[in-house]
Amino acid sequence: MPTPQAPQPAFLRKVEELNGGRSIWANLGAFLCVLGMMGAANYICKFALHADMSYVLRVLVVAMACYFFVPPLVLWLWRGRS
């Protein structure tokens, strides 16, 4: 008979949903892919549309880094290394 697990806090369940079961390597790969797409979009805006979007790009990179790296960090700190 399996032993019942202790209930998890609601905050931890929400962070697990936000992370989506991805490992840190999957998050790093997705971060790099999205970063490349944002860079390409910035060059298209700069040279084809003659619009400077670099002020928005900085905020988006920080927000994207928080989305990809804060949930795994919280889960790693909460649960430990395993």
N, C-alpha and C positions, 0 to 999 in steps of 0.2 A: 504494500500500500504506500503510495507516495506521500511524503510529508508536506503539509500545507506551508506555503511561503508566507512570510510576514507581508502585510499590506504595504504598498508603496505610497509615499505622499503624492498628493494630486499634482504638485509642482513637478515632480520627477516624471510622472506619466506624460505631462504636457511637453516636457523637454524631449522625452523619447519619441513622441509623435513628431515633434519639429525636426528631430534628427533623422527620422525615417529608417533607422536601422543601418545607416551607412557607417563605414569605418572612417578613420581619419584619412586614409589614403584615397578613398572614394571622394571624400569632401575636398581634398587637395586637388584631385584631378578635375572635379567639377568646377572648382574655383578658377583653375588655370584656363579651362575651356571658356567659361563665361568672361574671364578677363580678356582673353584673346578676341572674343566676339565684340566686347565693348570697345577694345582698341580699334578694331576694324571699323566699327560704326563711327568712332570718333574721326578716323581718317576720311571716311566717306562724307561726314558732315563738314569737315574742314576743307577738303579739296573740291568736292562736287557741289555742295550747297553753300560754301563760303560762310559757314556759321561756326563760331568757336564754342564748343561744348565742354571745354576742359574744366570749367568751374563746376559743372554738374558731375563730371566723371569722377572727381575726387570723392565726393559725397557718396556716389554709388559704389565705388570700390570699398570704402569703409563699411557701408551697410552690407554689402555682399560678404565681406570678410567676417563680419559679426554673425551673419546668417549661417555661414559654413563652419566657423570654428568655435563659436561660443557654446552651442549645445554639446558637442563632444567633450569640450573642456569641463563643462558643468557635470556631465555624466561621469567623466573620469575622476573628478575631484570627489563626487558624492559616493561612488561605488568603490573607488580604489582601482588598482591596476587590473584586476581580473574582469 
